[in-house]
Amino acid sequence: MEKKNHIQPSVDEAKQRIELYNKMSFAMRDLSREEKQRVLLLLVAYMDLQECNQLLEKRLSLVYSQCTTFVFNYLYRAGQLKDGNVGFAPEIRKHIEDVIITLATD
């Protein structure tokens, strides 16, 4: 009997989709319906950003992703990711922009 290799990717994709659903569902378990919708809308915007990220070669894409984590952690430690904040404090934004400019001129 011949092995049906064409079925395997579908099964793997289904497993990955279920895993993604379970992880996201768990992460959003305590959110109201409205809060969940807000998060999901931002995730769609994130996917759009990641489509732009695909224009980079793989190595650059990985470095970009790592740097976004560094910026996120900096913003978090600086208290810029609090409820009700829209935008960042001008001095914190300037600090990050100064680092970016310095790196661009190195």
Gaussian input, Z-matrix of N, CA and C with variables (Angstrom, degrees):
# hf/3-21g

backbone

0 1
 N
 C     1     B1
 C     2     B2     1     A1
 N     3     B3     2     A2     1     D1
 C     4     B4     3     A3     2     D2
 C     5     B5     4     A4     3     D3
 N     6     B6     5     A5     4     D4
 C     7     B7     6     A6     5     D5
 C     8     B8     7     A7     6     D6
 N     9     B9     8     A8     7     D7
 C    10    B10     9     A9     8     D8
 C    11    B11    10    A10     9     D9
 N    12    B12    11    A11    10    D10
 C    13    B13    12    A12    11    D11
 C    14    B14    13    A13    12    D12
 N    15    B15    14    A14    13    D13
 C    16    B16    15    A15    14    D14
 C    17    B17    16    A16    15    D15
 N    18    B18    17    A17    16    D16
 C    19    B19    18    A18    17    D17
 C    20    B20    19    A19    18    D18
 N    21    B21    20    A20    19    D19
 C    22    B22    21    A21    20    D20
 C    23    B23    22    A22    21    D21
 N    24    B24    23    A23    22    D22
 C    25    B25    24    A24    23    D23
 C    26    B26    25    A25    24    D24
 N    27    B27    26    A26    25    D25
 C    28    B28    27    A27    26    D26
 C    29    B29    28    A28    27    D27
 N    30    B30    29    A29    28    D28
 C    31    B31    30    A30    29    D29
 C    32    B32    31    A31    30    D30
 N    33    B33    32    A32    31    D31
 C    34    B34    33    A33    32    D32
 C    35    B35    34    A34    33    D33
 N    36    B36    35    A35    34    D34
 C    37    B37    36    A36    35    D35
 C    38    B38    37    A37    36    D36
 N    39    B39    38    A38    37    D37
 C    40    B40    39    A39    38    D38
 C    41    B41    40    A40    39    D39
 N    42    B42    41    A41    40    D40
 C    43    B43    42    A42    41    D41
 C    44    B44    43    A43    42    D42
 N    45    B45    44    A44    43    D43
 C    46    B46    45    A45    44    D44
 C    47    B47    46    A46    45    D45
 N    48    B48    47    A47    46    D46
 C    49    B49    48    A48    47    D47
 C    50    B50    49    A49    48    D48
 N    51    B51    50    A50    49    D49
 C    52    B52    51    A51    50    D50
 C    53    B53    52    A52    51    D51
 N    54    B54    53    A53    52    D52
 C    55    B55    54    A54    53    D53
 C    56    B56    55    A55    54    D54
 N    57    B57    56    A56    55    D55
 C    58    B58    57    A57    56    D56
 C    59    B59    58    A58    57    D57
 N    60    B60    59    A59    58    D58
 C    61    B61    60    A60    59    D59
 C    62    B62    61    A61    60    D60
 N    63    B63    62    A62    61    D61
 C    64    B64    63    A63    62    D62
 C    65    B65    64    A64    63    D63
 N    66    B66    65    A65    64    D64
 C    67    B67    66    A66    65    D65
 C    68    B68    67    A67    66    D66
 N    69    B69    68    A68    67    D67
 C    70    B70    69    A69    68    D68
 C    71    B71    70    A70    69    D69
 N    72    B72    71    A71    70    D70
 C    73    B73    72    A72    71    D71
 C    74    B74    73    A73    72    D72
 N    75    B75    74    A74    73    D73
 C    76    B76    75    A75    74    D74
 C    77    B77    76    A76    75    D75
 N    78    B78    77    A77    76    D76
 C    79    B79    78    A78    77    D77
 C    80    B80    79    A79    78    D78
 N    81    B81    80    A80    79    D79
 C    82    B82    81    A81    80    D80
 C    83    B83    82    A82    81    D81
 N    84    B84    83    A83    82    D82
 C    85    B85    84    A84    83    D83
 C    86    B86    85    A85    84    D84
 N    87    B87    86    A86    85    D85
 C    88    B88    87    A87    86    D86
 C    89    B89    88    A88    87    D87
 N    90    B90    89    A89    88    D88
 C    91    B91    90    A90    89    D89
 C    92    B92    91    A91    90    D90
 N    93    B93    92    A92    91    D91
 C    94    B94    93    A93    92    D92
 C    95    B95    94    A94    93    D93
 N    96    B96    95    A95    94    D94
 C    97    B97    96    A96    95    D95
 C    98    B98    97    A97    96    D96
 N    99    B99    98    A98    97    D97
 C   100   B100    99    A99    98    D98
 C   101   B101   100   A100    99    D99
 N   102   B102   101   A101   100   D100
 C   103   B103   102   A102   101   D101
 C   104   B104   103   A103   102   D102
 N   105   B105   104   A104   103   D103
 C   106   B106   105   A105   104   D104
 C   107   B107   106   A106   105   D105
 N   108   B108   107   A107   106   D106
 C   109   B109   108   A108   107   D107
 C   110   B110   109   A109   108   D108
 N   111   B111   110   A110   109   D109
 C   112   B112   111   A111   110   D110
 C   113   B113   112   A112   111   D111
 N   114   B114   113   A113   112   D112
 C   115   B115   114   A114   113   D113
 C   116   B116   115   A115   114   D114
 N   117   B117   116   A116   115   D115
 C   118   B118   117   A117   116   D116
 C   119   B119   118   A118   117   D117
 N   120   B120   119   A119   118   D118
 C   121   B121   120   A120   119   D119
 C   122   B122   121   A121   120   D120
 N   123   B123   122   A122   121   D121
 C   124   B124   123   A123   122   D122
 C   125   B125   124   A124   123   D123
 N   126   B126   125   A125   124   D124
 C   127   B127   126   A126   125   D125
 C   128   B128   127   A127   126   D126
 N   129   B129   128   A128   127   D127
 C   130   B130   129   A129   128   D128
 C   131   B131   130   A130   129   D129
 N   132   B132   131   A131   130   D130
 C   133   B133   132   A132   131   D131
 C   134   B134   133   A133   132   D132
 N   135   B135   134   A134   133   D133
 C   136   B136   135   A135   134   D134
 C   137   B137   136   A136   135   D135
 N   138   B138   137   A137   136   D136
 C   139   B139   138   A138   137   D137
 C   140   B140   139   A139   138   D138
 N   141   B141   140   A140   139   D139
 C   142   B142   141   A141   140   D140
 C   143   B143   142   A142   141   D141
 N   144   B144   143   A143   142   D142
 C   145   B145   144   A144   143   D143
 C   146   B146   145   A145   144   D144
 N   147   B147   146   A146   145   D145
 C   148   B148   147   A147   146   D146
 C   149   B149   148   A148   147   D147
 N   150   B150   149   A149   148   D148
 C   151   B151   150   A150   149   D149
 C   152   B152   151   A151   150   D150
 N   153   B153   152   A152   151   D151
 C   154   B154   153   A153   152   D152
 C   155   B155   154   A154   153   D153
 N   156   B156   155   A155   154   D154
 C   157   B157   156   A156   155   D155
 C   158   B158   157   A157   156   D156
 N   159   B159   158   A158   157   D157
 C   160   B160   159   A159   158   D158
 C   161   B161   160   A160   159   D159
 N   162   B162   161   A161   160   D160
 C   163   B163   162   A162   161   D161
 C   164   B164   163   A163   162   D162
 N   165   B165   164   A164   163   D163
 C   166   B166   165   A165   164   D164
 C   167   B167   166   A166   165   D165
 N   168   B168   167   A167   166   D166
 C   169   B169   168   A168   167   D167
 C   170   B170   169   A169   168   D168
 N   171   B171   170   A170   169   D169
 C   172   B172   171   A171   170   D170
 C   173   B173   172   A172   171   D171
 N   174   B174   173   A173   172   D172
 C   175   B175   174   A174   173   D173
 C   176   B176   175   A175   174   D174
 N   177   B177   176   A176   175   D175
 C   178   B178   177   A177   176   D176
 C   179   B179   178   A178   177   D177
 N   180   B180   179   A179   178   D178
 C   181   B181   180   A180   179   D179
 C   182   B182   181   A181   180   D180
 N   183   B183   182   A182   181   D181
 C   184   B184   183   A183   182   D182
 C   185   B185   184   A184   183   D183
 N   186   B186   185   A185   184   D184
 C   187   B187   186   A186   185   D185
 C   188   B188   187   A187   186   D186
 N   189   B189   188   A188   187   D187
 C   190   B190   189   A189   188   D188
 C   191   B191   190   A190   189   D189
 N   192   B192   191   A191   190   D190
 C   193   B193   192   A192   191   D191
 C   194   B194   193   A193   192   D192
 N   195   B195   194   A194   193   D193
 C   196   B196   195   A195   194   D194
 C   197   B197   196   A196   195   D195
 N   198   B198   197   A197   196   D196
 C   199   B199   198   A198   197   D197
 C   200   B200   199   A199   198   D198
 N   201   B201   200   A200   199   D199
 C   202   B202   201   A201   200   D200
 C   203   B203   202   A202   201   D201
 N   204   B204   203   A203   202   D202
 C   205   B205   204   A204   203   D203
 C   206   B206   205   A205   204   D204
 N   207   B207   206   A206   205   D205
 C   208   B208   207   A207   206   D206
 C   209   B209   208   A208   207   D207
 N   210   B210   209   A209   208   D208
 C   211   B211   210   A210   209   D209
 C   212   B212   211   A211   210   D210
 N   213   B213   212   A212   211   D211
 C   214   B214   213   A213   212   D212
 C   215   B215   214   A214   213   D213
 N   216   B216   215   A215   214   D214
 C   217   B217   216   A216   215   D215
 C   218   B218   217   A217   216   D216
 N   219   B219   218   A218   217   D217
 C   220   B220   219   A219   218   D218
 C   221   B221   220   A220   219   D219
 N   222   B222   221   A221   220   D220
 C   223   B223   222   A222   221   D221
 C   224   B224   223   A223   222   D222
 N   225   B225   224   A224   223   D223
 C   226   B226   225   A225   224   D224
 C   227   B227   226   A226   225   D225
 N   228   B228   227   A227   226   D226
 C   229   B229   228   A228   227   D227
 C   230   B230   229   A229   228   D228
 N   231   B231   230   A230   229   D229
 C   232   B232   231   A231   230   D230
 C   233   B233   232   A232   231   D231
 N   234   B234   233   A233   232   D232
 C   235   B235   234   A234   233   D233
 C   236   B236   235   A235   234   D234
 N   237   B237   236   A236   235   D235
 C   238   B238   237   A237   236   D236
 C   239   B239   238   A238   237   D237
 N   240   B240   239   A239   238   D238
 C   241   B241   240   A240   239   D239
 C   242   B242   241   A241   240   D240
 N   243   B243   242   A242   241   D241
 C   244   B244   243   A243   242   D242
 C   245   B245   244   A244   243   D243
 N   246   B246   245   A245   244   D244
 C   247   B247   246   A246   245   D245
 C   248   B248   247   A247   246   D246
 N   249   B249   248   A248   247   D247
 C   250   B250   249   A249   248   D248
 C   251   B251   250   A250   249   D249
 N   252   B252   251   A251   250   D250
 C   253   B253   252   A252   251   D251
 C   254   B254   253   A253   252   D252
 N   255   B255   254   A254   253   D253
 C   256   B256   255   A255   254   D254
 C   257   B257   256   A256   255   D255
 N   258   B258   257   A257   256   D256
 C   259   B259   258   A258   257   D257
 C   260   B260   259   A259   258   D258
 N   261   B261   260   A260   259   D259
 C   262   B262   261   A261   260   D260
 C   263   B263   262   A262   261   D261
 N   264   B264   263   A263   262   D262
 C   265   B265   264   A264   263   D263
 C   266   B266   265   A265   264   D264
 N   267   B267   266   A266   265   D265
 C   268   B268   267   A267   266   D266
 C   269   B269   268   A268   267   D267
 N   270   B270   269   A269   268   D268
 C   271   B271   270   A270   269   D269
 C   272   B272   271   A271   270   D270
 N   273   B273   272   A272   271   D271
 C   274   B274   273   A273   272   D272
 C   275   B275   274   A274   273   D273
 N   276   B276   275   A275   274   D274
 C   277   B277   276   A276   275   D275
 C   278   B278   277   A277   276   D276
 N   279   B279   278   A278   277   D277
 C   280   B280   279   A279   278   D278
 C   281   B281   280   A280   279   D279
 N   282   B282   281   A281   280   D280
 C   283   B283   282   A282   281   D281
 C   284   B284   283   A283   282   D282
 N   285   B285   284   A284   283   D283
 C   286   B286   285   A285   284   D284
 C   287   B287   286   A286   285   D285
 N   288   B288   287   A287   286   D286
 C   289   B289   288   A288   287   D287
 C   290   B290   289   A289   288   D288
 N   291   B291   290   A290   289   D289
 C   292   B292   291   A291   290   D290
 C   293   B293   292   A292   291   D291
 N   294   B294   293   A293   292   D292
 C   295   B295   294   A294   293   D293
 C   296   B296   295   A295   294   D294
 N   297   B297   296   A296   295   D295
 C   298   B298   297   A297   296   D296
 C   299   B299   298   A298   297   D297
 N   300   B300   299   A299   298   D298
 C   301   B301   300   A300   299   D299
 C   302   B302   301   A301   300   D300
 N   303   B303   302   A302   301   D301
 C   304   B304   303   A303   302   D302
 C   305   B305   304   A304   303   D303
 N   306   B306   305   A305   304   D304
 C   307   B307   306   A306   305   D305
 C   308   B308   307   A307   306   D306
 N   309   B309   308   A308   307   D307
 C   310   B310   309   A309   308   D308
 C   311   B311   310   A310   309   D309
 N   312   B312   311   A311   310   D310
 C   313   B313   312   A312   311   D311
 C   314   B314   313   A313   312   D312
 N   315   B315   314   A314   313   D313
 C   316   B316   315   A315   314   D314
 C   317   B317   316   A316   315   D315

   B1=1.4466
   B2=1.5264
   B3=1.3025
   B4=1.4547
   B5=1.5354
   B6=1.3236
   B7=1.4694
   B8=1.5200
   B9=1.3249
   B10=1.4634
   B11=1.5251
   B12=1.3208
   B13=1.4621
   B14=1.5203
   B15=1.3129
   B16=1.4604
   B17=1.5243
   B18=1.3149
   B19=1.4669
   B20=1.5282
   B21=1.3262
   B22=1.4642
   B23=1.5313
   B24=1.3456
   B25=1.4636
   B26=1.5254
   B27=1.3109
   B28=1.4606
   B29=1.5205
   B30=1.3162
   B31=1.4587
   B32=1.5216
   B33=1.3391
   B34=1.4650
   B35=1.5279
   B36=1.3197
   B37=1.4646
   B38=1.5237
   B39=1.2993
   B40=1.4650
   B41=1.5255
   B42=1.3217
   B43=1.4712
   B44=1.5291
   B45=1.3326
   B46=1.4626
   B47=1.5233
   B48=1.3101
   B49=1.4677
   B50=1.5192
   B51=1.3325
   B52=1.4700
   B53=1.5234
   B54=1.3283
   B55=1.4706
   B56=1.5267
   B57=1.3350
   B58=1.4664
   B59=1.5218
   B60=1.3162
   B61=1.4633
   B62=1.5282
   B63=1.3223
   B64=1.4665
   B65=1.5264
   B66=1.3323
   B67=1.4673
   B68=1.5260
   B69=1.3300
   B70=1.4649
   B71=1.5210
   B72=1.3158
   B73=1.4643
   B74=1.5270
   B75=1.3307
   B76=1.4651
   B77=1.5293
   B78=1.3314
   B79=1.4654
   B80=1.5296
   B81=1.3349
   B82=1.4648
   B83=1.5229
   B84=1.3212
   B85=1.4648
   B86=1.5189
   B87=1.3278
   B88=1.4655
   B89=1.5277
   B90=1.3134
   B91=1.4620
   B92=1.5233
   B93=1.3213
   B94=1.4636
   B95=1.5227
   B96=1.3103
   B97=1.4692
   B98=1.5318
   B99=1.3406
   B100=1.4637
   B101=1.5278
   B102=1.3196
   B103=1.4623
   B104=1.5278
   B105=1.3213
   B106=1.4632
   B107=1.5281
   B108=1.3307
   B109=1.4609
   B110=1.5209
   B111=1.3371
   B112=1.4637
   B113=1.5256
   B114=1.3323
   B115=1.4615
   B116=1.5269
   B117=1.3200
   B118=1.4583
   B119=1.5208
   B120=1.3229
   B121=1.4675
   B122=1.5223
   B123=1.3283
   B124=1.4643
   B125=1.5209
   B126=1.3254
   B127=1.4553
   B128=1.5266
   B129=1.3207
   B130=1.4649
   B131=1.5271
   B132=1.3372
   B133=1.4673
   B134=1.5284
   B135=1.3258
   B136=1.4657
   B137=1.5258
   B138=1.3205
   B139=1.4642
   B140=1.5196
   B141=1.3300
   B142=1.4685
   B143=1.5255
   B144=1.3277
   B145=1.4625
   B146=1.5245
   B147=1.3185
   B148=1.4633
   B149=1.5224
   B150=1.3254
   B151=1.4681
   B152=1.5270
   B153=1.3278
   B154=1.4703
   B155=1.5256
   B156=1.3103
   B157=1.4590
   B158=1.5316
   B159=1.3213
   B160=1.4590
   B161=1.5242
   B162=1.3275
   B163=1.4604
   B164=1.5284
   B165=1.3284
   B166=1.4631
   B167=1.5239
   B168=1.3247
   B169=1.4609
   B170=1.5274
   B171=1.3104
   B172=1.4663
   B173=1.5264
   B174=1.3092
   B175=1.4753
   B176=1.5226
   B177=1.3380
   B178=1.4632
   B179=1.5204
   B180=1.3076
   B181=1.4588
   B182=1.5255
   B183=1.3221
   B184=1.4642
   B185=1.5221
   B186=1.3281
   B187=1.4631
   B188=1.5288
   B189=1.3351
   B190=1.4689
   B191=1.5290
   B192=1.3292
   B193=1.4689
   B194=1.5202
   B195=1.3197
   B196=1.4647
   B197=1.5299
   B198=1.3213
   B199=1.4688
   B200=1.5343
   B201=1.3314
   B202=1.4725
   B203=1.5268
   B204=1.3272
   B205=1.4639
   B206=1.5291
   B207=1.3421
   B208=1.4636
   B209=1.5276
   B210=1.3268
   B211=1.4707
   B212=1.5306
   B213=1.3251
   B214=1.4647
   B215=1.5252
   B216=1.3334
   B217=1.4716
   B218=1.5267
   B219=1.3296
   B220=1.4667
   B221=1.5286
   B222=1.3172
   B223=1.4679
   B224=1.5251
   B225=1.3119
   B226=1.4645
   B227=1.5294
   B228=1.3317
   B229=1.4701
   B230=1.5272
   B231=1.3379
   B232=1.4683
   B233=1.5300
   B234=1.3249
   B235=1.4606
   B236=1.5228
   B237=1.3174
   B238=1.4632
   B239=1.5265
   B240=1.3132
   B241=1.4644
   B242=1.5232
   B243=1.3210
   B244=1.4597
   B245=1.5153
   B246=1.3249
   B247=1.4615
   B248=1.5127
   B249=1.3059
   B250=1.4549
   B251=1.5093
   B252=1.3308
   B253=1.4645
   B254=1.5210
   B255=1.3168
   B256=1.4591
   B257=1.5150
   B258=1.3055
   B259=1.4506
   B260=1.5195
   B261=1.3086
   B262=1.4533
   B263=1.5162
   B264=1.3142
   B265=1.4595
   B266=1.5271
   B267=1.3265
   B268=1.4690
   B269=1.5320
   B270=1.3344
   B271=1.4614
   B272=1.5307
   B273=1.3350
   B274=1.4701
   B275=1.5260
   B276=1.3213
   B277=1.4681
   B278=1.5375
   B279=1.3407
   B280=1.4618
   B281=1.5237
   B282=1.3308
   B283=1.4682
   B284=1.5280
   B285=1.3235
   B286=1.4634
   B287=1.5269
   B288=1.3268
   B289=1.4671
   B290=1.5209
   B291=1.3476
   B292=1.4811
   B293=1.5253
   B294=1.3373
   B295=1.4697
   B296=1.5198
   B297=1.3257
   B298=1.4606
   B299=1.5275
   B300=1.3301
   B301=1.4776
   B302=1.5280
   B303=1.3296
   B304=1.4700
   B305=1.5242
   B306=1.3221
   B307=1.4537
   B308=1.5212
   B309=1.3242
   B310=1.4648
   B311=1.5261
   B312=1.3353
   B313=1.4582
   B314=1.5217
   B315=1.3457
   B316=1.4832
   B317=1.5121
   A1=108.88
   A2=116.24
   A3=122.88
   A4=110.78
   A5=115.54
   A6=120.80
   A7=108.97
   A8=116.50
   A9=121.64
   A10=109.41
   A11=116.33
   A12=121.92
   A13=112.48
   A14=117.82
   A15=120.53
   A16=112.64
   A17=118.20
   A18=121.58
   A19=110.77
   A20=117.57
   A21=122.45
   A22=114.30
   A23=119.49
   A24=117.97
   A25=113.08
   A26=117.10
   A27=119.77
   A28=111.28
   A29=116.52
   A30=121.01
   A31=109.53
   A32=116.96
   A33=120.67
   A34=111.26
   A35=116.18
   A36=119.79
   A37=110.73
   A38=117.28
   A39=120.67
   A40=110.71
   A41=116.56
   A42=120.38
   A43=110.36
   A44=116.39
   A45=119.89
   A46=111.09
   A47=116.51
   A48=120.74
   A49=110.80
   A50=116.33
   A51=120.87
   A52=110.15
   A53=116.63
   A54=120.55
   A55=110.64
   A56=116.66
   A57=120.73
   A58=110.45
   A59=116.87
   A60=121.17
   A61=110.76
   A62=116.57
   A63=120.52
   A64=111.63
   A65=116.65
   A66=120.05
   A67=111.24
   A68=116.50
   A69=119.34
   A70=110.90
   A71=116.55
   A72=120.79
   A73=110.32
   A74=116.57
   A75=121.11
   A76=110.36
   A77=116.42
   A78=120.14
   A79=111.54
   A80=116.93
   A81=121.07
   A82=113.05
   A83=117.15
   A84=121.59
   A85=114.28
   A86=118.11
   A87=120.66
   A88=113.24
   A89=117.81
   A90=121.09
   A91=111.10
   A92=114.97
   A93=119.19
   A94=108.13
   A95=116.60
   A96=120.55
   A97=110.45
   A98=116.51
   A99=120.94
   A100=111.13
   A101=117.13
   A102=120.77
   A103=110.93
   A104=115.34
   A105=119.84
   A106=110.49
   A107=116.96
   A108=120.18
   A109=111.48
   A110=117.26
   A111=120.56
   A112=110.82
   A113=116.51
   A114=121.06
   A115=110.14
   A116=116.95
   A117=120.74
   A118=111.80
   A119=117.68
   A120=120.28
   A121=111.26
   A122=116.43
   A123=119.64
   A124=111.57
   A125=117.08
   A126=120.07
   A127=111.30
   A128=116.71
   A129=119.95
   A130=109.43
   A131=117.37
   A132=121.08
   A133=110.14
   A134=116.93
   A135=121.46
   A136=110.41
   A137=116.83
   A138=119.93
   A139=110.87
   A140=117.49
   A141=120.89
   A142=110.12
   A143=116.48
   A144=120.95
   A145=110.78
   A146=116.62
   A147=120.03
   A148=111.90
   A149=117.52
   A150=119.42
   A151=110.17
   A152=117.36
   A153=121.05
   A154=109.95
   A155=116.00
   A156=122.00
   A157=110.61
   A158=117.60
   A159=121.02
   A160=112.33
   A161=116.79
   A162=119.83
   A163=111.30
   A164=115.96
   A165=120.79
   A166=109.79
   A167=115.97
   A168=117.84
   A169=107.93
   A170=117.00
   A171=123.08
   A172=112.66
   A173=117.69
   A174=121.82
   A175=110.68
   A176=117.08
   A177=120.90
   A178=110.98
   A179=116.07
   A180=120.49
   A181=111.17
   A182=116.73
   A183=120.80
   A184=111.50
   A185=117.44
   A186=120.97
   A187=109.85
   A188=116.51
   A189=121.04
   A190=110.39
   A191=116.75
   A192=120.55
   A193=111.33
   A194=116.31
   A195=120.34
   A196=109.96
   A197=117.23
   A198=120.82
   A199=111.85
   A200=116.96
   A201=118.51
   A202=110.17
   A203=116.46
   A204=120.01
   A205=110.40
   A206=116.88
   A207=120.38
   A208=110.68
   A209=116.86
   A210=120.94
   A211=109.80
   A212=117.09
   A213=120.68
   A214=110.50
   A215=116.55
   A216=120.28
   A217=111.47
   A218=117.29
   A219=120.85
   A220=110.07
   A221=116.28
   A222=120.68
   A223=110.84
   A224=116.21
   A225=120.48
   A226=111.07
   A227=116.52
   A228=120.76
   A229=111.68
   A230=116.25
   A231=120.13
   A232=112.01
   A233=116.94
   A234=120.82
   A235=113.96
   A236=116.99
   A237=120.40
   A238=113.64
   A239=117.59
   A240=120.22
   A241=111.20
   A242=116.01
   A243=121.56
   A244=110.44
   A245=115.07
   A246=120.74
   A247=110.54
   A248=115.99
   A249=121.27
   A250=114.68
   A251=117.94
   A252=119.56
   A253=109.88
   A254=115.18
   A255=120.54
   A256=105.49
   A257=115.93
   A258=119.45
   A259=109.93
   A260=114.58
   A261=120.80
   A262=109.51
   A263=115.85
   A264=120.55
   A265=108.02
   A266=117.30
   A267=120.16
   A268=113.60
   A269=117.67
   A270=119.53
   A271=111.67
   A272=117.29
   A273=121.03
   A274=109.50
   A275=116.19
   A276=120.29
   A277=109.77
   A278=115.66
   A279=119.97
   A280=111.24
   A281=116.97
   A282=120.17
   A283=110.28
   A284=116.40
   A285=120.55
   A286=110.11
   A287=116.34
   A288=120.05
   A289=111.38
   A290=116.86
   A291=120.56
   A292=111.10
   A293=116.29
   A294=120.23
   A295=109.46
   A296=117.14
   A297=120.80
   A298=110.51
   A299=116.67
   A300=120.62
   A301=110.39
   A302=116.35
   A303=120.15
   A304=110.46
   A305=116.41
   A306=119.93
   A307=112.13
   A308=116.13
   A309=120.42
   A310=111.57
   A311=117.54
   A312=120.73
   A313=113.63
   A314=116.29
   A315=120.05
   A316=110.95
   D1=137.75
   D2=-175.61
   D3=-84.36
   D4=136.01
   D5=177.38
   D6=-74.34
   D7=135.68
   D8=-178.07
   D9=-95.15
   D10=87.12
   D11=-177.72
   D12=-66.87
   D13=-25.84
   D14=-177.20
   D15=-70.42
   D16=-14.40
   D17=179.43
   D18=-82.29
   D19=-34.02
   D20=-174.20
   D21=-53.73
   D22=-48.76
   D23=-179.79
   D24=-58.97
   D25=-36.59
   D26=178.98
   D27=-64.32
   D28=-40.91
   D29=178.71
   D30=-66.17
   D31=-45.44
   D32=178.79
   D33=-61.97
   D34=-42.51
   D35=178.52
   D36=-62.96
   D37=-41.27
   D38=178.83
   D39=-63.65
   D40=-41.03
   D41=178.39
   D42=-63.21
   D43=-43.10
   D44=179.52
   D45=-64.76
   D46=-40.08
   D47=179.47
   D48=-64.83
   D49=-42.35
   D50=177.87
   D51=-64.20
   D52=-41.96
   D53=178.53
   D54=-62.16
   D55=-44.27
   D56=177.71
   D57=-60.94
   D58=-46.05
   D59=178.58
   D60=-58.56
   D61=-47.85
   D62=-177.91
   D63=-62.20
   D64=-43.75
   D65=-179.36
   D66=-66.15
   D67=-44.64
   D68=-179.49
   D69=-68.68
   D70=-39.53
   D71=178.01
   D72=-61.24
   D73=-42.92
   D74=178.90
   D75=-64.27
   D76=-43.36
   D77=-178.91
   D78=-63.12
   D79=-32.50
   D80=-176.24
   D81=-100.66
   D82=12.72
   D83=-172.92
   D84=-57.58
   D85=-31.26
   D86=-176.14
   D87=-98.79
   D88=7.38
   D89=-178.24
   D90=-87.61
   D91=147.68
   D92=171.86
   D93=-71.99
   D94=168.97
   D95=179.65
   D96=-59.85
   D97=-42.55
   D98=179.56
   D99=-64.06
   D100=-43.89
   D101=178.44
   D102=-62.36
   D103=-42.27
   D104=179.15
   D105=-61.53
   D106=-41.98
   D107=179.01
   D108=-63.14
   D109=-38.55
   D110=178.16
   D111=-63.28
   D112=-44.33
   D113=178.90
   D114=-62.71
   D115=-43.95
   D116=-178.00
   D117=-65.16
   D118=-37.30
   D119=176.34
   D120=-63.58
   D121=-39.86
   D122=177.22
   D123=-68.08
   D124=-31.45
   D125=176.68
   D126=-66.15
   D127=-35.03
   D128=175.73
   D129=-64.19
   D130=-42.10
   D131=176.92
   D132=-64.01
   D133=-37.90
   D134=177.29
   D135=-62.20
   D136=-41.17
   D137=178.05
   D138=-63.21
   D139=-37.77
   D140=176.40
   D141=-61.64
   D142=-43.07
   D143=178.04
   D144=-63.05
   D145=-40.82
   D146=179.33
   D147=-67.26
   D148=-28.85
   D149=174.22
   D150=-64.00
   D151=-38.63
   D152=175.04
   D153=-65.62
   D154=-38.01
   D155=179.18
   D156=-60.61
   D157=-28.55
   D158=-179.95
   D159=-66.12
   D160=-17.53
   D161=177.60
   D162=-68.48
   D163=-21.20
   D164=177.85
   D165=-80.09
   D166=150.27
   D167=172.14
   D168=-66.97
   D169=158.12
   D170=-171.91
   D171=-51.75
   D172=-46.32
   D173=-178.24
   D174=-59.87
   D175=-45.02
   D176=179.90
   D177=-68.21
   D178=-37.25
   D179=177.98
   D180=-61.06
   D181=-41.59
   D182=179.17
   D183=-67.32
   D184=-40.27
   D185=177.57
   D186=-64.94
   D187=-44.05
   D188=177.61
   D189=-57.29
   D190=-47.00
   D191=-179.51
   D192=-61.91
   D193=-40.56
   D194=178.64
   D195=-64.42
   D196=-42.68
   D197=-179.61
   D198=-66.34
   D199=-34.70
   D200=177.21
   D201=-63.76
   D202=-34.79
   D203=176.71
   D204=-65.72
   D205=-40.45
   D206=177.96
   D207=-62.22
   D208=-43.76
   D209=179.41
   D210=-64.96
   D211=-44.01
   D212=178.01
   D213=-56.83
   D214=-48.38
   D215=-179.65
   D216=-62.29
   D217=-38.86
   D218=177.64
   D219=-62.61
   D220=-46.90
   D221=179.09
   D222=-61.69
   D223=-40.60
   D224=179.34
   D225=-63.56
   D226=-49.62
   D227=-179.56
   D228=-63.80
   D229=-29.33
   D230=179.38
   D231=-83.82
   D232=4.32
   D233=176.93
   D234=73.34
   D235=25.55
   D236=-175.83
   D237=-94.05
   D238=-1.67
   D239=-177.35
   D240=-111.83
   D241=41.18
   D242=-178.86
   D243=-89.19
   D244=159.35
   D245=176.13
   D246=-58.01
   D247=139.20
   D248=175.36
   D249=84.03
   D250=-11.52
   D251=177.33
   D252=-74.86
   D253=133.66
   D254=170.81
   D255=-123.00
   D256=118.34
   D257=-174.57
   D258=83.09
   D259=-177.98
   D260=-178.02
   D261=-121.42
   D262=156.79
   D263=176.21
   D264=-57.08
   D265=135.77
   D266=-176.98
   D267=-53.25
   D268=-38.54
   D269=-178.30
   D270=-69.53
   D271=-35.68
   D272=178.49
   D273=-69.47
   D274=-43.72
   D275=177.68
   D276=-60.23
   D277=-41.73
   D278=179.12
   D279=-63.66
   D280=-39.59
   D281=178.40
   D282=-57.83
   D283=-47.13
   D284=-178.93
   D285=-66.15
   D286=-44.31
   D287=179.16
   D288=-62.62
   D289=-37.75
   D290=176.90
   D291=-61.63
   D292=-41.67
   D293=178.04
   D294=-63.75
   D295=-43.52
   D296=-179.91
   D297=-62.51
   D298=-44.43
   D299=179.52
   D300=-64.12
   D301=-43.31
   D302=179.31
   D303=-60.86
   D304=-44.89
   D305=178.19
   D306=-64.18
   D307=-34.93
   D308=-179.70
   D309=-68.95
   D310=-26.90
   D311=-178.46
   D312=-97.17
   D313=-6.47
   D314=178.17
   D315=-65.95

